[in-house]
Amino acid sequence: MSVDPRAGRETETIYEKSVAGRRAFVAPECDVPEVPVEELLPDWARRGEPAALPEVSEPEIVRHFNGLSKRNFDLDTGFYPLGSCTMKHNPKLHERVAALPGHARLHPLQDAELAQGALELMFNLQSALGEIAGLPHVSLQPSAGSHGELAGLLVTRAYHEDRGERRTKVLTPDTAHGTNPATVTMAGYEVVKVGTAPDGGVDLDDLRAKADDDVACLMLTNPNTLGLFDSNIEEIAAIVHGVGATLYYDGANLNAVMGISRPGDMGFDIVHFNLHKSFTQPHGGGGPGAGPIAVSERIEPFLPRPQVVRIPSENGHGPRYNLDHDRPKSIGKLRGFQGNFGVFVRSYAYIRSLGAEGLREASETAVLNANYLRALLAAPEIAEHLPIAFDRTCMHEFVLSGRGARDRLGIKTLDIAKRMLDHGVHPPTVYFPLLVDEALMIEPTETETKETLDEFAQIVAAILAEAAEDPEIARNAPYTTPVRRLDEAAAAKHPVVRQPAATDS
C-alpha cells in the first residue's frame, strides 16, 4: 500500500491489483518464427524464472500510469525556477505541429528524394540557428547539450590534428556547468580550471597564466552560471586565440542573449544549443533531445557527416535538399540517422512563430524577470538570510547564498528547497555553482508573470519567517509530496551490481 497525498487515502500498487489471467488485450497468434533465447542471449543475461509482471486490465494500467504522471512536479504544475535549466513554457501548438503525420510518421530510412519537406525544415533550422549564433555552419546531429559539447571537442581535436598539432588540455572556469569537465575527460583531454575574478567574470591573470601551446580549447558560457555577462569577452577571445586554441560557447545560457548578441561576434568558434532550453522543446527526462552545434569557417570541414545541404534549382523547379556524405575531414557520425526530428519541428516552429524581434523580446523579458525577482529577494528580511552572491545587475538568472539561513536560522539550502515543494513551487538549483556557499541558483524565464514572481518572493519570506520560529519544520520538509525526503547520502553509496561483459558474439 502507498498513501495518495491528494486523496488522503491508501492506494494499492499495480502489483497488489494483479489477478492471474487478467489481460489488457489478447494478442493474435504470432507468425514470426521463434528463435531460442539461448541463441540470442548469454547465460548471465537470461532470467532463471519469468519476470513477475502484474496482470491487469487496460483501464487499470492506464490509471496506474496516469496516477504516476500526477506524482511528478512538472512545468505544467507550477513555477519551476530551476537555474541554468531554462524551464520555460512549452507551447502546446508546437506539440500539435510535431504530431502531424508528415512529421511524426516519416521513416528515418526514407530516401532523401521522398523526404524533401523534412530536409528543407532541417536546412532552414540550421540556417536560423547559424544566424542566431553568428556562426554560419550547423550540424543538427548531437542528441543533447552534453553531446553537443562532446561534438565541439571532437571537432576541436580534428582541427588541431589537421594542422599537425596534438594538444592535451582544455580550460574550464570554476563556474562551468558540470558537464563541461565531464566532457573534457570523456574526450580524452586534461581539465584545467580557471578561477573567477571578484566581479564574477573570468580571472584574466589566471587565464593568461594557464593559456599555453598545449591548450586545445577554452569552454565558456556568457553569461556564466552566476548569471553575469563577462564584459572582458573580447580580451578572453584574444588570449585563447593567441595560443592557437579554439573558444567554445556552452549554449545553456543562450536564452539571455539570443537576438541581442551573438557568440560568433564575441569571438567564439563553436557553439552548442540546448533546444529544450532556449527553443521550447520539452525537457525529455531521458527522452528525445537535441544539442546542435554551430561553427566558424575554419571548423566547418570537421563537422559530423552527413550534412543537410541545399542544391540550387534546376529547370525552374526550385532547390532540392540532400545529405552530403562526401566530407573527408569529418569526425564521422555521432548518432544514427539525423537526430530527433520532432525536436527540430518544435524548435523551428518556435523560431518561426516569434521571428527575430520575438526572440530578442524573449531574452529581454527573461533578463527583466530575473532582475525584478532579484530585487524582490533583496528585501532586508530575505537578504539577511539569503544574500545575493554577486550583487550587480544580472542577466537571465542569479545566485543567492544560504549561509545566513544556515548560520542564523539553523536551516540549510536543501531544507529551504524541500520546503518550497509544500508551497507548490519547484526548488531552484541548489549547491551550484560550487564557489558560492550554500548556493541557490534561480532562473524565472520570460514565460512567468509578475504575479508568479511576487508570490515566489512571498513564499521565500514565509519559509524564512517560519524557520525563525521553528527550524524543524523546514528540516523535515516536504510533507505534501508522494515521497518524503530521501536519504540521498545512503542512495549515493548504494552498491551497483555489474554484470560481466558478454564473451560470445
C-alpha positions as CSV (number, residue, x, y, z in Angstrom):
1,M,0.0,0.0,0.0
2,S,1.0,3.6,-0.5
3,V,-0.6,6.9,0.5
4,D,-2.1,9.2,-2.1
5,P,-1.4,12.7,-0.6
6,R,-4.2,14.2,-2.8
7,A,-6.9,11.8,-1.9
8,G,-5.7,11.3,1.7
9,R,-6.1,7.5,1.5
10,E,-4.1,4.4,0.9
11,T,-3.9,3.1,-2.6
12,E,-3.0,-0.4,-3.9
13,T,0.1,-0.8,-6.0
14,I,-0.2,-2.2,-9.5
15,Y,1.2,-5.5,-8.2
16,E,-1.4,-5.7,-5.5
17,K,-4.1,-5.2,-8.1
18,S,-2.7,-8.1,-10.2
19,V,-5.1,-11.0,-10.8
20,A,-3.8,-14.1,-12.5
21,G,-5.0,-14.4,-16.1
22,R,-6.2,-10.8,-16.4
23,R,-5.1,-9.1,-19.6
24,A,-5.3,-5.6,-21.2
25,F,-5.7,-7.2,-24.6
26,V,-5.3,-10.6,-26.3
27,A,-2.5,-10.7,-28.9
28,P,-3.1,-12.6,-32.2
29,E,-1.2,-15.7,-32.9
30,C,2.4,-14.7,-33.9
31,D,3.5,-15.9,-37.3
32,V,7.2,-14.9,-36.8
33,P,9.4,-18.0,-36.4
34,E,10.7,-18.3,-32.9
35,V,14.4,-18.2,-32.2
36,P,15.5,-20.0,-29.0
37,V,16.5,-17.4,-26.4
38,E,19.7,-19.3,-25.8
39,E,20.9,-18.2,-29.3
40,L,20.2,-14.6,-28.5
41,L,21.5,-14.0,-25.0
42,P,24.4,-15.4,-23.0
43,D,23.7,-17.4,-19.8
44,W,24.3,-14.5,-17.4
45,A,21.8,-12.3,-19.2
46,R,18.9,-14.8,-19.1
47,R,16.4,-14.9,-16.3
48,G,16.1,-18.1,-14.2
49,E,12.4,-17.6,-14.0
50,P,9.8,-15.4,-15.7
51,A,9.5,-11.7,-14.7
52,A,6.9,-11.1,-12.0
53,L,4.8,-8.7,-14.1
54,P,1.4,-7.6,-12.9
55,E,-1.6,-9.0,-14.7
56,V,-4.2,-6.2,-15.0
57,S,-6.9,-4.8,-17.3
58,E,-6.4,-1.9,-19.7
59,P,-8.3,0.6,-17.5
60,E,-6.2,-0.4,-14.5
61,I,-2.8,0.1,-16.3
62,V,-4.0,3.4,-17.8
63,R,-5.0,4.6,-14.4
64,H,-1.7,3.4,-13.0
65,F,0.5,5.4,-15.4
66,N,-1.8,8.4,-15.2
67,G,-1.5,8.4,-11.5
68,L,2.3,8.1,-11.7
69,S,2.4,11.1,-14.0
70,K,0.5,13.2,-11.4
71,R,3.1,12.4,-8.8
72,N,5.7,14.3,-10.8
73,F,6.3,18.0,-10.4
74,D,6.4,19.4,-13.9
75,L,6.3,22.7,-15.8
76,D,2.5,22.5,-16.3
77,T,2.1,22.0,-12.5
78,G,3.7,25.2,-11.2
79,F,6.6,27.6,-11.1
80,Y,9.9,25.9,-12.0
81,P,12.8,28.4,-11.4
82,L,15.5,25.8,-11.9
83,G,18.6,27.8,-12.5
84,S,20.6,27.1,-15.7
85,C,17.9,24.7,-17.0
86,T,15.7,27.5,-18.5
87,M,12.4,25.8,-17.7
88,K,10.2,28.0,-19.9
89,H,6.7,27.2,-21.1
90,N,6.5,24.7,-23.9
91,P,3.8,26.0,-26.3
92,K,1.1,23.3,-26.9
93,L,0.7,24.3,-30.5
94,H,4.2,23.1,-31.2
95,E,3.2,19.6,-29.9
96,R,0.3,19.5,-32.4
97,V,2.6,20.5,-35.3
98,A,5.2,17.9,-34.3
99,A,2.5,15.3,-34.2
100,L,1.3,15.9,-37.8
101,P,1.6,12.6,-39.8
102,G,4.2,14.0,-42.2
103,H,6.4,14.8,-39.2
104,A,5.7,12.0,-36.8
105,R,5.4,9.1,-39.2
106,L,8.3,9.8,-41.6
107,H,10.6,6.8,-41.6
108,P,14.2,7.6,-40.8
109,L,15.4,5.4,-43.6
110,Q,13.2,7.2,-46.2
111,D,15.1,8.2,-49.3
112,A,16.1,11.8,-49.4
113,E,14.1,12.4,-52.6
114,L,11.0,11.4,-50.7
115,A,11.7,13.4,-47.6
116,Q,12.2,16.9,-49.1
117,G,9.9,18.6,-46.7
118,A,11.8,17.2,-43.7
119,L,15.2,18.1,-45.1
120,E,14.0,21.6,-46.0
121,L,12.9,22.1,-42.4
122,M,16.2,20.9,-41.1
123,F,18.1,23.1,-43.5
124,N,16.1,26.1,-42.5
125,L,16.6,25.3,-38.8
126,Q,20.3,25.1,-39.4
127,S,20.3,28.5,-41.1
128,A,18.2,30.1,-38.3
129,L,20.5,28.7,-35.6
130,G,23.6,29.8,-37.5
131,E,22.2,33.3,-37.7
132,I,21.3,33.4,-34.0
133,A,24.8,32.2,-33.1
134,G,26.7,34.3,-35.6
135,L,28.4,31.2,-36.9
136,P,27.4,30.0,-40.4
137,H,27.7,26.2,-40.3
138,V,25.5,24.0,-38.2
139,S,25.1,20.3,-37.5
140,L,21.9,19.0,-36.0
141,Q,23.2,15.6,-35.2
142,P,24.1,15.8,-31.4
143,S,21.4,14.4,-29.3
144,A,21.7,16.7,-26.2
145,G,23.7,19.6,-24.9
146,S,26.4,17.4,-23.4
147,H,26.5,15.5,-26.7
148,G,27.0,18.9,-28.4
149,E,29.9,19.6,-26.0
150,L,31.5,16.3,-27.0
151,A,31.0,17.2,-30.7
152,G,32.6,20.5,-30.1
153,L,35.7,19.0,-28.5
154,L,35.9,16.3,-31.2
155,V,35.9,18.9,-34.0
156,T,38.4,20.9,-32.0
157,R,40.7,17.9,-31.9
158,A,40.3,17.2,-35.6
159,Y,41.1,20.9,-36.3
160,H,44.3,20.7,-34.4
161,E,45.4,17.4,-35.7
162,D,44.7,18.6,-39.3
163,R,47.3,21.3,-38.5
164,G,49.8,18.6,-37.2
165,E,49.2,19.6,-33.5
166,R,48.5,17.3,-30.6
167,R,47.2,19.4,-27.7
168,T,46.2,17.8,-24.4
169,K,44.5,20.5,-22.2
170,V,41.1,22.2,-22.1
171,L,40.4,25.2,-19.9
172,T,37.1,25.4,-17.9
173,P,36.1,28.1,-15.5
174,D,35.4,27.1,-11.9
175,T,31.8,28.3,-12.5
176,A,31.4,25.9,-15.5
177,H,28.5,23.5,-15.9
178,G,29.3,20.1,-14.5
179,T,29.0,18.6,-18.0
180,N,32.0,20.7,-19.2
181,P,34.8,18.9,-17.2
182,A,33.0,15.6,-17.7
183,T,33.0,16.1,-21.4
184,V,36.7,17.2,-21.4
185,T,37.6,13.9,-19.6
186,M,35.4,11.8,-22.0
187,A,37.1,13.5,-25.0
188,G,40.5,12.4,-23.6
189,Y,41.7,15.9,-22.6
190,E,43.1,17.1,-19.2
191,V,40.8,19.5,-17.3
192,V,42.5,22.8,-16.3
193,K,40.3,25.1,-14.1
194,V,40.4,28.8,-14.5
195,G,39.5,31.0,-11.5
196,T,36.8,33.6,-11.1
197,A,37.5,37.3,-10.6
198,P,35.9,39.3,-7.7
199,D,33.3,40.7,-10.2
200,G,32.2,37.1,-11.1
201,G,33.9,37.0,-14.5
202,V,36.9,35.0,-15.7
203,D,40.1,35.8,-13.8
204,L,42.2,37.2,-16.7
205,D,45.5,36.8,-14.9
206,D,44.8,33.2,-14.2
207,L,43.7,32.6,-17.8
208,R,46.9,34.2,-19.1
209,A,49.0,32.0,-16.8
210,K,47.3,28.8,-18.0
211,A,46.8,29.5,-21.7
212,D,49.8,27.9,-23.4
213,D,50.6,26.0,-26.6
214,D,49.3,22.8,-25.1
215,V,45.7,24.2,-24.6
216,A,43.2,23.0,-27.2
217,C,40.2,25.0,-26.1
218,L,38.5,27.2,-23.5
219,M,34.9,26.1,-22.7
220,L,32.9,29.1,-21.6
221,T,29.4,30.4,-21.3
222,N,28.5,34.1,-21.4
223,P,26.6,35.0,-19.4
224,N,28.1,32.5,-17.0
225,T,26.4,30.3,-14.4
226,L,26.4,33.2,-11.9
227,G,24.0,34.9,-14.4
228,L,26.7,37.6,-15.2
229,F,27.8,38.8,-18.6
230,D,31.6,38.9,-18.9
231,S,32.4,42.2,-20.4
232,N,36.0,41.1,-21.0
233,I,35.0,38.5,-23.6
234,E,36.9,40.1,-26.4
235,E,40.1,40.0,-24.4
236,I,39.4,36.5,-23.4
237,A,39.0,35.5,-27.0
238,A,42.3,37.2,-27.9
239,I,44.1,35.4,-25.2
240,V,42.7,32.0,-26.3
241,H,43.2,32.6,-30.0
242,G,46.7,34.0,-29.3
243,V,47.9,30.5,-28.2
244,G,46.2,28.8,-31.2
245,A,43.3,27.3,-29.2
246,T,39.6,27.4,-30.0
247,L,36.9,29.2,-28.0
248,Y,33.8,27.1,-27.2
249,Y,30.5,28.5,-26.2
250,D,28.3,26.4,-23.8
251,G,24.8,27.4,-25.1
252,A,23.0,26.6,-21.9
253,N,22.6,30.3,-21.1
254,L,21.7,31.5,-24.6
255,N,18.2,32.4,-23.6
256,A,19.7,35.6,-22.0
257,V,21.2,36.9,-25.2
258,M,19.6,35.5,-28.3
259,G,18.6,38.2,-30.7
260,I,20.7,40.7,-28.7
261,S,24.3,39.5,-29.0
262,R,25.8,36.6,-30.9
263,P,28.6,34.2,-29.6
264,G,30.3,34.3,-33.1
265,D,30.6,38.1,-32.8
266,M,32.1,37.7,-29.4
267,G,34.9,35.6,-30.9
268,F,33.6,32.0,-30.2
269,D,34.5,29.3,-32.8
270,I,32.0,26.7,-31.7
271,V,28.5,26.9,-30.0
272,H,26.1,24.3,-28.9
273,F,22.4,24.9,-28.5
274,N,20.1,23.3,-26.0
275,L,16.8,23.2,-28.0
276,H,15.0,22.1,-24.8
277,K,16.1,25.3,-23.1
278,S,16.1,28.3,-25.4
279,F,13.8,26.9,-28.1
280,T,11.0,25.3,-26.0
281,Q,11.4,21.7,-26.9
282,P,10.2,19.9,-23.7
283,H,12.9,18.6,-21.3
284,G,13.0,14.9,-22.2
285,G,13.6,13.4,-18.8
286,G,15.9,11.0,-20.5
287,G,13.9,11.0,-23.7
288,P,14.4,12.8,-27.1
289,G,16.7,15.8,-27.1
290,A,18.9,17.8,-29.4
291,G,22.1,19.8,-29.0
292,P,23.1,21.1,-32.4
293,I,26.5,22.8,-32.8
294,A,27.4,25.9,-34.9
295,V,30.9,26.5,-36.0
296,S,33.1,29.0,-37.9
297,E,34.5,28.6,-41.3
298,R,37.8,27.1,-40.1
299,I,36.0,24.4,-38.1
300,E,33.4,23.6,-40.8
301,P,35.3,20.8,-42.6
302,F,35.3,18.7,-39.4
303,L,31.5,18.7,-38.7
304,P,29.8,15.3,-38.4
305,R,28.5,13.7,-41.6
306,P,26.2,13.7,-43.4
307,Q,25.3,17.3,-43.5
308,V,21.9,18.6,-44.8
309,V,22.6,20.7,-47.9
310,R,20.6,22.7,-50.4
311,I,21.1,22.0,-54.1
312,P,20.4,25.0,-56.4
313,S,17.3,24.9,-58.5
314,E,17.3,23.2,-61.9
315,N,14.8,23.8,-64.7
316,G,12.9,26.3,-62.6
317,H,11.7,23.7,-60.1
318,G,13.2,25.2,-57.0
319,P,16.0,24.0,-54.8
320,R,16.4,20.4,-53.7
321,Y,17.8,19.0,-50.4
322,N,20.1,16.2,-49.8
323,L,22.5,14.5,-47.3
324,D,26.2,15.2,-48.1
325,H,28.4,12.2,-47.1
326,D,31.4,13.4,-49.0
327,R,33.3,15.1,-46.1
328,P,36.8,13.6,-45.9
329,K,37.8,15.6,-42.8
330,S,34.6,14.9,-40.9
331,I,34.7,13.4,-37.4
332,G,32.1,11.0,-38.7
333,K,28.6,10.2,-37.5
334,L,27.7,10.9,-33.9
335,R,24.4,9.0,-33.9
336,G,22.0,7.0,-36.0
337,F,20.1,8.9,-38.7
338,Q,20.0,12.7,-38.4
339,G,18.7,13.5,-34.9
340,N,15.4,13.6,-33.2
341,F,13.2,15.1,-35.9
342,G,10.2,16.0,-33.6
343,V,12.6,18.2,-31.6
344,F,13.6,20.1,-34.7
345,V,9.9,20.6,-35.6
346,R,9.1,22.2,-32.3
347,S,12.1,24.4,-32.2
348,Y,11.7,25.6,-35.8
349,A,8.0,26.3,-35.0
350,Y,9.1,28.4,-32.1
351,I,11.7,30.4,-34.1
352,R,9.3,31.0,-37.0
353,S,6.4,32.0,-34.7
354,L,8.5,34.6,-32.8
355,G,10.8,35.8,-35.6
356,A,13.9,37.8,-34.9
357,E,12.1,40.6,-32.9
358,G,10.2,38.0,-30.8
359,L,13.4,36.1,-29.9
360,R,15.0,39.3,-28.8
361,E,11.9,40.2,-26.8
362,A,12.0,36.8,-25.1
363,S,15.6,37.3,-24.0
364,E,14.9,40.9,-22.8
365,T,11.9,39.7,-20.8
366,A,13.9,36.8,-19.3
367,V,16.5,39.3,-18.1
368,L,13.8,41.7,-16.9
369,N,12.1,39.0,-14.9
370,A,15.4,37.8,-13.3
371,N,16.3,41.3,-12.2
372,Y,12.8,42.0,-10.9
373,L,12.9,38.8,-8.8
374,R,16.4,39.6,-7.7
375,A,15.2,43.0,-6.5
376,L,12.3,41.4,-4.6
377,L,14.6,38.9,-2.9
378,A,17.0,41.8,-1.9
379,A,14.4,42.9,0.7
380,P,16.1,43.1,4.1
381,E,14.0,40.3,5.7
382,I,15.2,37.9,3.0
383,A,18.7,39.3,2.2
384,E,20.0,38.9,5.7
385,H,19.5,35.2,5.4
386,L,19.9,34.7,1.6
387,P,22.3,37.4,0.4
388,I,22.9,37.7,-3.3
389,A,26.3,36.2,-4.2
390,F,27.3,38.8,-6.7
391,D,25.2,41.9,-6.1
392,R,25.1,43.5,-9.5
393,T,22.8,43.6,-12.5
394,C,22.3,40.0,-13.6
395,M,21.2,38.5,-16.9
396,H,18.7,35.6,-17.0
397,E,19.5,34.1,-13.6
398,F,21.2,34.9,-10.3
399,V,22.6,33.1,-7.3
400,L,21.8,33.5,-3.6
401,S,23.9,32.2,-0.8
402,G,22.1,30.4,2.1
403,R,24.9,30.9,4.5
404,G,22.9,33.4,6.5
405,A,20.0,31.0,6.9
406,R,22.4,28.3,7.9
407,D,24.2,30.4,10.5
408,R,21.3,32.4,11.9
409,L,18.3,30.1,11.5
410,G,19.9,26.7,11.6
411,I,18.5,25.6,8.2
412,K,20.4,24.6,5.1
413,T,19.8,25.5,1.5
414,L,18.4,21.9,1.0
415,D,15.9,22.5,3.7
416,I,14.6,25.7,2.0
417,A,14.4,23.9,-1.3
418,K,12.4,21.0,0.1
419,R,10.0,23.3,1.9
420,M,9.3,25.1,-1.3
421,L,7.7,21.9,-2.6
422,D,5.0,22.2,0.1
423,H,4.1,25.6,-1.4
424,G,3.6,24.3,-4.9
425,V,7.0,25.6,-6.3
426,H,9.8,23.5,-7.7
427,P,13.1,24.4,-5.9
428,P,15.8,26.3,-7.7
429,T,19.1,24.6,-8.5
430,V,21.0,24.1,-5.2
431,Y,24.6,23.9,-4.3
432,F,25.8,25.1,-7.7
433,P,27.9,26.9,-8.7
434,L,30.3,25.3,-6.2
435,L,32.2,28.6,-5.4
436,V,29.0,30.0,-3.7
437,D,28.4,28.8,-0.2
438,E,25.0,27.1,0.2
439,A,24.0,28.3,-3.3
440,L,20.5,28.7,-4.7
441,M,20.5,29.4,-8.5
442,I,17.3,31.0,-9.6
443,E,16.1,31.4,-13.2
444,P,12.4,32.6,-13.7
445,T,12.5,32.7,-17.5
446,E,10.4,35.0,-19.7
447,T,7.2,33.0,-19.6
448,E,6.3,33.7,-16.0
449,T,4.0,36.6,-14.9
450,K,4.8,39.3,-12.4
451,E,2.2,37.8,-10.0
452,T,4.1,34.5,-10.1
453,L,7.3,36.2,-9.2
454,D,5.7,38.2,-6.4
455,E,4.2,35.0,-5.0
456,F,7.6,33.3,-5.1
457,A,9.2,36.1,-3.1
458,Q,6.4,35.9,-0.5
459,I,7.0,32.1,-0.3
460,V,10.7,32.6,0.4
461,A,10.0,35.2,3.0
462,A,7.4,32.9,4.7
463,I,9.8,30.0,4.8
464,L,12.4,32.1,6.5
465,A,10.0,33.6,9.0
466,E,8.7,30.1,9.8
467,A,12.2,28.9,10.3
468,A,12.9,31.7,12.8
469,E,10.1,30.3,14.9
470,D,10.7,26.5,14.3
471,P,13.5,25.4,12.1
472,E,12.4,21.7,12.4
473,I,9.6,22.4,10.0
474,A,12.0,23.1,7.1
475,R,14.4,20.4,8.3
476,N,11.8,17.7,7.8
477,A,10.1,19.0,4.7
478,P,8.5,18.2,2.3
479,Y,5.2,17.0,3.8
480,T,2.8,17.0,0.8
481,T,4.8,15.2,-1.9
482,P,4.1,11.5,-2.7
483,V,7.6,10.7,-1.4
484,R,9.1,12.3,1.7
485,R,12.7,13.4,1.9
486,L,15.1,10.6,0.8
487,D,18.4,9.6,2.4
488,E,20.4,10.9,-0.5
489,A,23.8,10.0,1.1
490,A,22.7,6.4,1.5
491,A,21.4,6.3,-2.0
492,A,24.7,7.6,-3.3
493,K,26.5,4.8,-1.5
494,H,24.2,2.0,-2.7
495,P,26.2,-0.7,-4.4
496,V,25.8,-1.1,-8.1
497,V,25.7,-4.7,-9.3
498,R,27.6,-5.0,-12.5
499,Q,27.1,-7.9,-14.9
500,P,30.1,-9.4,-16.7
501,A,30.6,-8.5,-20.2
502,A,29.4,-11.0,-22.8
503,T,32.2,-13.0,-24.3
504,D,30.2,-14.7,-27.0
505,S,29.0,-12.9,-30.2
